[in-house]
């Protein structure tokens, strides 16, 4: 199931990578416009981190509670991301927000299945929520600096 989630995460990020920078120019006050270079750089870094977290979980998750909760925090963050901002932006702007379909049809149901399975195998709900909040806050906090770094490091294309 974890590899299926990683595939869903990848497809979601590909959808965003293709359409989100152009969409952001029409999102008004809800989303600051972002260039291809800024967004693609941040997307590559965030996708790499997601792969790394999943890799660590697959290698050490059977022996380390910390890696289990970090991975579950990542799953929670991506599941929440399906609703906020994607679904909410689509509804408020009355215009499809890139990532909504892959988020709602892939990330959210697979994430819920992983979440339920983790509870059934004895993981602590409050620790899953805490890890989800931490991973979400860290991801959101990383976006602006990643956009700025991408803007400086990559030539416009």
C-alpha positions in Angstrom: 0.0 0.0 0.0 2.9 2.4 0.7 4.3 2.0 -2.8 0.8 2.6 -4.2 0.7 5.8 -2.1 4.1 6.8 -3.5 2.8 6.3 -7.0 -0.3 8.4 -6.3 1.9 11.1 -4.7 4.1 11.1 -7.9 1.1 11.4 -10.2 -0.3 14.2 -8.1 2.9 16.1 -8.3 3.2 15.5 -12.0 -0.3 17.0 -12.5 0.6 20.0 -10.4 4.0 20.4 -12.2 2.3 20.5 -15.6 -0.6 22.9 -14.9 -0.2 24.7 -11.5 2.3 27.5 -12.5 0.0 28.7 -15.3 -3.1 28.2 -13.1 -1.5 30.3 -10.3 -1.5 33.4 -12.5 -5.3 33.4 -12.4 -5.8 32.4 -8.8 -6.1 35.9 -7.5 -5.6 36.6 -3.8 -5.8 32.9 -3.0 -2.5 31.8 -4.5 0.5 33.9 -5.4 1.7 33.5 -9.0 4.7 31.2 -9.3 6.9 30.7 -12.2 7.8 27.3 -13.7 11.3 27.4 -12.4 10.2 28.2 -8.9 7.5 25.7 -8.7 9.3 22.9 -10.5 12.4 23.3 -8.2 10.2 23.1 -5.1 8.2 20.2 -6.5 11.4 18.2 -7.2 12.7 18.8 -3.6 9.4 18.0 -2.0 8.9 14.9 -4.2 12.4 13.8 -3.3 11.7 14.2 0.4 8.5 12.2 0.0 10.5 9.4 -1.6 13.2 9.6 1.1 10.6 9.4 3.9 9.0 6.4 2.2 12.3 4.7 1.6 13.3 5.1 5.3 9.9 3.8 6.3 10.3 0.7 4.1 13.8 0.1 5.3 13.4 0.8 9.0 9.6 1.0 9.7 9.5 -2.5 11.2 12.0 -1.6 13.8 11.5 2.1 14.3 8.4 3.8 15.6 9.8 7.2 14.6 10.0 6.2 10.9 6.5 4.9 11.1 5.1 8.1 12.5 7.2 10.3 10.1 5.8 8.3 7.1 2.2 8.5 8.5 2.7 12.3 9.0 3.6 12.5 5.3 0.5 10.5 4.4 -1.7 12.7 6.6 -0.2 15.8 5.0 -0.8 14.6 1.5 -4.4 13.5 2.3 -5.2 16.9 3.9 -3.6 18.6 0.8 -6.3 17.0 -1.3 -9.0 19.0 0.4 -7.1 22.1 1.4 -6.0 23.8 -0.8 -7.0 21.8 -3.9 -10.7 21.0 -3.5 -11.3 24.3 -1.6 -9.6 26.3 -4.3 -11.6 24.6 -7.0 -14.8 25.4 -5.2 -14.0 29.0 -4.2 -12.4 30.0 -7.6 -15.0 28.0 -9.6 -12.0 26.9 -11.7 -10.3 23.5 -11.5 -7.2 23.6 -9.3 -4.4 21.3 -10.6 -3.9 18.4 -8.3 -7.6 18.1 -7.2 -8.4 14.9 -9.1 -5.3 13.0 -8.3 -5.6 14.2 -4.7 -9.2 13.2 -4.3 -9.2 10.0 -6.4 -5.7 8.7 -5.4 -4.0 10.4 -2.5 -7.0 10.7 -0.2 -8.5 7.1 -0.5 -5.1 5.4 -0.3 -4.1 7.7 2.5 -7.3 6.9 4.4 -6.6 3.1 3.9 -3.0 3.5 5.2 -4.3 5.6 8.2 -7.0 3.0 9.1 -4.5 0.1 8.7 -2.1 1.9 11.0 -4.7 2.3 13.7 -5.6 -1.4 13.4 -2.0 -2.3 13.8 -1.7 -0.4 17.1 -0.4 3.0 16.0 -1.4 5.8 18.4 -4.0 8.3 16.9 -2.7 11.3 18.8 0.9 10.6 17.6 -0.3 10.2 14.0 -2.1 13.6 14.3 1.0 15.3 15.9 3.3 13.9 13.1 0.8 15.0 10.5 0.7 18.5 11.9 4.5 18.7 12.1 5.1 17.4 8.6 2.3 19.8 7.2 3.8 22.8 9.0 7.3 22.0 7.8 6.2 21.5 4.3 4.3 24.8 4.2 7.2 26.6 5.8 9.6 25.2 3.2 7.6 26.3 0.1 8.6 30.0 0.1 12.3 29.4 0.6 12.2 26.7 -2.0 10.5 29.0 -4.5 13.1 31.7 -3.9 16.0 29.2 -4.2 14.5 27.8 -7.4 14.2 31.3 -8.8 17.9 32.0 -8.1 19.3 28.6 -9.2 17.3 27.9 -12.3 17.2 29.9 -15.5 13.6 30.6 -16.8 12.4 28.2 -19.5 
